[in-house]
Amino acid sequence: MRLTLACAALLLAFPASAPAQDAHAAHAAEAMQQPAASPTPKNPKLPAAEDQAKAALNASPRHGEYIDVPVAGTPVHTWIVYPERKEKAPVVIVIHEIFGLSDWIRGVADQLASEGFIAVAPDLISGKGPNGGGTDSVATRDDVVKLVRELTPGEVDTRMNAIRAWATTLPAANGKSATIGFCWGGGTSFRYAMQPGLNAAVVYYGTAPDASALGGLQAPVLGFYGGDDARVTSTVAPTDAAMKAAGKSYESHVFDGAGHGFLRAQNDRNGANMKATEEAWPRTLEFLREHTK
């Protein structure tokens, strides 16, 4: 069932004409290959791998639903999952890859909810597909990639700010918020850390904004990268230096042998991706709890 909720989008300083950062575009064709089959059942303490996501969602005991949040006249199709807890919970916005709002992203949201967070995953290409649809209206993954690439920072931040304003004022929310993003969404999460009031940003294999912009970051950033993903990982050391020079909080982890997209493709690269997942995810939860309590 869809619900329509009114909320106001915040005005933003980013120019609408600038192209959105496309940290994942160079790996789009590679990542569209069929994922390796999972040899073992899903670990309940980790997000599902891509091939496990649908089954994990079907088996979840948590309350998840689609909500349409109007932003500048366009309903942004959004998946929300509530934790099972007595106390009010922080909100984590899950920013999708260049492949749009997939079952895998919804599975990541469900896993965050299992750890006590209100997890919100907006489809940022809502209204861009055929007949005003979003990811689920687009015929091929290539077409989804094209639509995500066409998003501007201004569009993305208008939608993100409206989603955050709506989610943090839910009766079950404690008012704290964070972002977590993957690939294209990782770069978006890093840039979105400039927004006032955000409490934390987690980046999975996404690149940072230009060094000249890092002084504007408002939230601490935690980043995870694959050691065999030189296109992205080669930017980590310069980013670390620039963040230190700007006096900003940045914690980075590079996992030997892991590739781009390791959290989704957990069974690739002879165990290196799984090892990276097993180390990155617990630190993700610690970081989010530390900054949103």
C-alpha positions in Angstrom: 0.0 0.0 0.0 1.3 3.5 -0.8 0.8 6.4 1.5 1.3 10.0 0.5 2.8 12.3 3.1 3.4 16.1 2.7 6.7 17.6 3.5 8.7 20.6 2.5 12.0 20.3 0.6 14.8 22.5 1.9 16.5 25.1 -0.4 20.0 24.1 -1.4 23.2 25.9 -2.5 24.2 23.4 -5.1 23.7 24.5 -8.7 21.1 22.5 -10.6 23.1 22.5 -13.8 26.1 20.6 -12.4 26.3 16.9 -13.0 26.0 14.6 -10.0 29.2 12.8 -9.0 29.3 9.4 -10.8 31.8 7.4 -8.8 30.4 4.1 -9.9 29.9 4.7 -13.6 33.1 3.1 -14.8 32.2 -0.1 -13.1 28.6 -0.3 -14.3 29.1 -2.9 -17.0 31.3 -5.1 -14.8 28.8 -5.0 -11.9 25.9 -5.9 -14.2 27.3 -9.5 -14.5 25.4 -12.2 -12.7 26.7 -12.4 -9.1 28.3 -15.6 -7.8 25.9 -17.9 -6.1 26.1 -17.8 -2.3 27.5 -21.2 -1.1 26.1 -20.8 2.5 22.9 -19.4 4.1 22.8 -15.7 4.9 24.7 -14.7 8.0 22.0 -13.0 10.2 24.6 -10.4 11.4 25.4 -9.3 7.8 23.4 -7.7 5.0 22.4 -10.2 2.4 24.5 -10.7 -0.7 22.8 -9.7 -4.0 21.5 -13.2 -4.7 20.2 -13.7 -1.2 18.4 -10.3 -0.9 14.9 -11.3 -2.1 14.7 -14.3 0.1 15.9 -12.3 3.1 13.3 -9.7 2.6 10.5 -12.3 2.3 11.7 -13.9 5.5 12.1 -10.6 7.5 9.8 -10.2 10.6 10.2 -6.4 10.4 7.6 -3.9 9.2 8.7 -2.6 5.8 6.6 -0.6 3.4 6.7 1.8 0.4 5.9 5.4 1.1 5.6 8.2 -1.5 7.1 11.4 -0.1 6.2 14.4 -2.3 9.2 16.5 -3.2 8.7 19.6 -5.3 5.5 18.0 -6.7 7.1 14.6 -7.5 6.3 11.6 -5.3 9.7 10.0 -4.3 9.1 6.3 -3.9 10.7 5.3 -0.6 11.2 2.0 1.2 11.2 2.3 5.0 11.8 -0.4 7.5 11.2 0.0 11.3 13.2 -1.7 14.0 11.5 -3.7 16.8 12.4 -1.6 19.8 10.7 0.3 22.6 12.8 3.5 22.4 12.8 6.0 19.6 15.3 5.3 17.0 17.8 7.2 14.7 17.2 7.4 11.0 19.7 6.0 8.5 19.1 7.0 4.8 20.4 4.3 2.5 21.6 5.7 -0.8 21.4 3.3 -3.7 24.1 2.4 -6.2 23.9 3.6 -9.8 21.5 0.7 -10.3 18.7 2.4 -8.5 16.4 1.1 -5.7 17.0 -2.7 -5.9 16.1 -5.6 -3.7 19.7 -5.6 -2.5 19.4 -2.0 -1.3 16.1 -2.8 0.4 17.9 -5.8 2.1 20.6 -3.5 3.4 17.8 -1.3 4.9 16.2 -4.3 6.5 19.5 -5.3 8.0 20.0 -1.8 9.5 16.5 -2.1 11.0 17.4 -5.4 12.6 20.1 -3.4 14.4 17.8 -0.8 15.8 17.7 1.9 13.1 14.8 3.3 11.1 16.1 2.6 7.6 14.9 4.7 4.7 15.9 4.0 1.1 14.6 6.5 -1.4 14.4 5.8 -5.2 16.2 8.9 -6.3 15.1 8.5 -9.9 11.4 8.6 -9.0 9.5 10.4 -11.7 12.3 10.0 -14.3 11.2 6.6 -15.7 8.4 5.8 -18.1 5.0 7.3 -17.2 6.7 9.1 -14.3 7.9 5.9 -12.6 11.1 5.1 -10.9 13.6 2.2 -10.9 10.9 -0.5 -11.2 9.4 1.1 -14.3 12.6 1.0 -16.3 13.2 -1.8 -18.7 16.9 -2.5 -18.3 19.7 -1.8 -15.9 21.5 0.2 -18.5 18.5 2.5 -18.7 18.5 2.9 -14.9 22.2 3.7 -15.0 21.5 6.4 -17.6 18.8 8.0 -15.4 21.0 8.0 -12.3 23.9 9.6 -14.3 21.5 12.4 -15.3 20.7 13.4 -11.8 22.2 16.7 -10.6 23.5 17.4 -7.1 20.7 19.9 -6.7 18.0 17.4 -7.5 19.6 14.7 -5.3 20.0 17.0 -2.3 16.5 18.4 -2.6 15.1 14.9 -2.5 17.5 13.8 0.3 16.7 16.8 2.5 12.9 16.3 2.1 13.2 12.6 2.9 15.4 13.4 5.9 13.0 16.1 7.1 10.1 13.7 6.8 11.9 10.7 8.4 13.4 12.5 11.4 10.0 13.8 12.5 8.3 10.4 12.5 6.8 9.6 15.9 9.2 6.7 16.2 12.4 8.7 15.4 14.7 10.3 17.9 15.7 13.2 15.6 19.2 12.0 14.8 20.1 11.0 11.2 22.9 9.5 9.1 23.5 8.4 5.6 25.1 5.2 4.1 25.8 4.9 0.4 27.3 2.4 -2.0 29.3 3.2 -5.2 27.5 6.2 -6.7 25.6 6.4 -3.5 28.9 6.3 -1.6 30.1 9.4 -3.3 26.7 11.0 -2.7 26.8 10.1 1.0 30.3 11.8 1.2 29.0 14.9 -0.4 25.8 15.0 1.5 27.9 15.2 4.7 28.0 18.9 4.0 24.3 19.2 5.0 23.7 20.9 8.4 22.2 18.6 11.0 23.5 15.3 9.6 25.1 13.3 12.4 27.2 10.8 10.4 28.0 9.6 6.8 29.2 6.2 5.8 30.8 5.7 2.4 31.2 2.3 0.7 33.7 2.6 -2.2 32.6 6.1 -3.3 34.9 9.0 -4.0 35.1 12.3 -2.0 34.1 15.7 -3.2 36.9 18.0 -4.5 39.4 18.9 -1.8 38.4 22.5 -2.0 34.9 21.6 -0.8 35.9 19.4 2.1 36.0 22.3 4.5 32.3 22.5 4.3 31.7 19.0 5.7 29.4 19.0 8.7 29.4 15.3 9.7 32.1 12.8 10.4 32.8 10.4 7.6 33.6 6.6 7.6 34.8 5.1 4.4 35.4 1.5 3.2 37.3 0.5 0.1 38.5 -2.5 -1.8 42.2 -2.9 -2.2 41.8 -4.1 -5.8 39.6 -1.1 -6.8 42.4 1.3 -7.7 40.1 3.7 -9.6 38.4 4.6 -6.3 40.9 3.5 -3.7 43.7 5.6 -5.2 41.8 8.6 -4.0 41.8 7.6 -0.3 45.2 8.8 0.7 44.8 12.3 -0.9 41.3 12.5 0.7 42.7 11.6 4.1 45.4 14.3 3.8 42.8 16.9 2.6 40.4 16.0 5.4 43.2 16.4 8.0 44.2 19.7 6.5 40.5 20.9 6.7 40.2 19.7 10.3 37.5 17.2 9.4 36.8 13.7 10.8 37.5 10.9 8.3 38.2 7.2 9.1 39.1 5.0 6.1 39.6 1.3 5.8 41.1 -0.5 2.7 40.6 -4.2 2.5 43.3 -6.2 0.7 42.1 -8.3 -2.3 38.5 -7.0 -2.1 37.0 -5.5 -5.2 34.5 -2.7 -6.0 31.0 -3.5 -4.6 32.3 -6.0 -2.1 29.3 -5.8 0.2 26.9 -6.7 -2.6 29.2 -9.3 -4.3 30.3 -11.0 -1.1 31.1 -14.3 -2.7 33.5 -13.0 -5.3 37.3 -12.7 -5.3 38.1 -16.0 -3.4 36.9 -14.9 0.0 38.4 -11.4 0.0 35.0 -9.7 -0.5 33.5 -11.7 2.4 36.4 -10.9 4.7 36.0 -7.2 3.9 32.2 -7.5 4.6 32.8 -9.2 7.9 35.2 -6.5 9.0 33.4 -3.4 7.5 29.8 -4.1 8.7 30.4 -4.3 12.5 32.4 -1.1 12.3 29.6 0.5 10.3 27.1 -0.2 13.1 29.5 1.0 15.8 30.1 4.3 14.0 26.4 4.9 13.4 25.5 4.1 17.0 28.3 6.3 18.3 27.1 9.4 16.4 23.3 8.9 16.5 22.6 8.0 20.1 
